[in-house]
Amino acid sequence: MASKFKSALKDVTDICKFETWLRFYFTQESGEDLVIEIPEQSMQHISENYPFLAQLAETYNNKPITPESAQRDTVEFIYTQLDGQHHEMGAVAQVLNSKSFENEISVFNLWVQAHEEQLDQSVMDFVDWMQLFEAWKRTEKGQSILSGHTSGTNAATQTTQ
């Protein structure tokens, strides 16, 4: 059961990380709206290298985006593509409601914020993001942040006795 959960967790978090990657590089202002605009060449690269995730990119492409619509579209994609398809029915809900999911996505978002300047220098491939994130998680700082998240504490909430 643990390996099935880990597999589902990886697939769900990879989709969420991909969605963050899309928003990071391809969000443009259009009047009052924010719109995901993926250039044709990038869309072709995504289709060739990430055929499964290309469907999500197509869902977002040339469409206004809000935090609510991004969450709704991503969760709908996750359920449609994974629950009962790649994983047992109910596995997605179990993952989305887990502390493991919350921790992984929180730490990923912290990593993106901390490395925003580096990541913003040029459009990096999604696989490069994943490799950099996994390498960072193995660093002393990454391990420190991970242990704070997995234990449910962090420096701001620890008390001295």
C-alpha positions as CSV (number, residue, x, y, z in Angstrom):
1,M,0.0,0.0,0.0
2,A,2.8,2.4,0.9
3,S,4.4,2.0,-2.6
4,K,1.0,2.6,-4.3
5,F,0.5,5.8,-2.2
6,K,4.0,7.0,-3.0
7,S,3.4,6.4,-6.7
8,A,0.2,8.3,-6.7
9,L,1.8,11.1,-4.6
10,K,4.6,11.5,-7.1
11,D,2.2,11.7,-10.0
12,V,-0.1,14.2,-8.3
13,T,2.7,16.4,-7.1
14,D,4.4,16.2,-10.6
15,I,1.2,17.6,-12.2
16,C,1.0,20.4,-9.6
17,K,4.7,21.2,-10.1
18,F,4.2,21.3,-13.9
19,E,1.2,23.7,-13.4
20,T,3.5,26.0,-11.3
21,W,6.2,25.8,-14.0
22,L,3.6,26.7,-16.7
23,R,2.4,29.7,-14.7
24,F,6.0,30.8,-13.8
25,Y,7.2,31.0,-17.4
26,F,4.1,31.6,-19.5
27,T,1.8,34.0,-17.6
28,Q,1.3,37.3,-19.4
29,E,-0.8,40.3,-18.6
30,S,-3.7,40.9,-21.0
31,G,-5.6,44.0,-19.9
32,E,-7.0,43.2,-16.5
33,D,-6.4,39.5,-16.8
34,L,-3.5,37.1,-16.5
35,V,-3.3,34.7,-19.4
36,I,-1.2,31.6,-20.0
37,E,0.4,32.1,-23.4
38,I,2.6,29.2,-24.4
39,P,4.5,29.9,-27.6
40,E,4.1,27.4,-30.4
41,Q,7.7,26.1,-30.1
42,S,7.3,25.6,-26.4
43,M,4.0,23.8,-26.9
44,Q,5.6,21.5,-29.4
45,H,8.5,20.8,-27.0
46,I,6.0,20.0,-24.2
47,S,4.0,17.8,-26.5
48,E,7.1,15.8,-27.6
49,N,8.7,15.5,-24.2
50,Y,5.7,15.5,-21.8
51,P,2.8,14.1,-23.8
52,F,0.7,13.3,-20.7
53,L,1.2,16.8,-19.3
54,A,0.7,18.5,-22.7
55,Q,-3.0,18.0,-22.1
56,L,-2.9,20.2,-19.1
57,A,-0.8,22.8,-21.0
58,E,-3.4,22.8,-23.7
59,T,-6.1,23.4,-21.1
60,Y,-4.3,26.5,-19.9
61,N,-3.0,27.9,-23.1
62,N,-4.4,31.2,-24.2
63,K,-6.9,31.2,-21.3
64,P,-7.3,33.8,-18.5
65,I,-6.2,32.3,-15.2
66,T,-6.9,33.0,-11.6
67,P,-5.7,31.1,-8.6
68,E,-9.2,29.6,-8.3
69,S,-9.4,28.5,-12.0
70,A,-5.8,27.2,-11.8
71,Q,-6.6,25.0,-8.8
72,R,-10.0,23.9,-10.3
73,D,-8.5,23.0,-13.7
74,T,-5.5,21.2,-12.2
75,V,-7.5,19.2,-9.7
76,E,-10.0,18.3,-12.4
77,F,-7.1,17.1,-14.6
78,I,-5.6,15.1,-11.8
79,Y,-8.9,13.3,-11.1
80,T,-9.7,12.7,-14.7
81,Q,-6.3,11.4,-15.7
82,L,-5.2,9.5,-12.6
83,D,-8.1,8.4,-10.4
84,G,-9.3,5.0,-11.6
85,Q,-7.0,5.4,-14.7
86,H,-3.3,5.2,-13.5
87,H,-4.2,4.6,-9.8
88,E,-6.9,2.9,-7.9
89,M,-10.2,4.8,-7.5
90,G,-9.9,7.0,-4.4
91,A,-6.1,7.2,-4.5
92,V,-6.1,10.8,-5.7
93,A,-8.4,12.0,-2.8
94,Q,-6.2,10.2,-0.4
95,V,-3.1,12.0,-1.8
96,L,-4.7,15.4,-2.0
97,N,-5.9,15.2,1.6
98,S,-2.5,13.9,2.9
99,K,0.1,15.8,4.9
100,S,2.7,14.3,2.5
101,F,1.1,16.2,-0.4
102,E,0.8,19.4,1.6
103,N,4.5,19.2,2.7
104,E,5.9,18.4,-0.8
105,I,3.9,21.2,-2.5
106,S,4.7,23.7,0.3
107,V,8.4,22.9,0.1
108,F,8.4,23.1,-3.7
109,N,6.7,26.5,-3.5
110,L,9.3,27.7,-1.0
111,W,12.1,26.5,-3.3
112,V,10.5,28.3,-6.3
113,Q,10.3,31.6,-4.3
114,A,13.9,31.2,-3.0
115,H,15.3,30.6,-6.4
116,E,13.0,32.9,-8.5
117,E,15.8,35.1,-9.7
118,Q,17.8,32.0,-10.9
119,L,14.8,30.3,-12.5
120,D,13.7,33.6,-14.2
121,Q,17.0,34.1,-16.1
122,S,15.7,31.9,-19.0
123,V,13.0,29.5,-19.6
124,M,14.3,26.2,-18.1
125,D,12.9,22.9,-19.1
126,F,10.5,21.3,-16.7
127,V,12.8,18.3,-16.1
128,D,15.6,20.7,-15.2
129,W,13.3,22.3,-12.6
130,M,12.6,18.8,-11.2
131,Q,16.3,17.9,-11.1
132,L,17.3,21.2,-9.4
133,F,14.5,20.8,-6.8
134,E,15.4,17.2,-6.0
135,A,19.1,18.2,-5.7
136,W,18.2,21.1,-3.4
137,K,16.1,18.8,-1.2
138,R,19.3,16.8,-0.6
139,T,21.3,19.9,0.6
140,E,21.6,20.8,4.2
141,K,19.2,23.7,3.8
142,G,16.7,21.6,1.9
143,Q,16.9,18.8,4.6
144,S,16.4,21.4,7.3
145,I,13.3,22.8,5.6
146,L,12.0,19.3,4.8
147,S,12.4,18.1,8.4
148,G,10.6,21.2,9.7
149,H,7.7,20.6,7.4
150,T,7.5,16.8,8.0
151,S,7.6,17.2,11.7
152,G,4.9,19.9,11.6
153,T,7.1,22.5,13.0
154,N,9.3,25.3,11.7
155,A,11.5,27.9,13.3
156,A,8.6,30.4,13.6
157,T,6.5,28.0,15.6
158,Q,9.0,26.3,17.8
159,T,9.0,27.3,21.4
160,T,11.8,27.0,23.9
161,Q,11.3,25.3,27.2
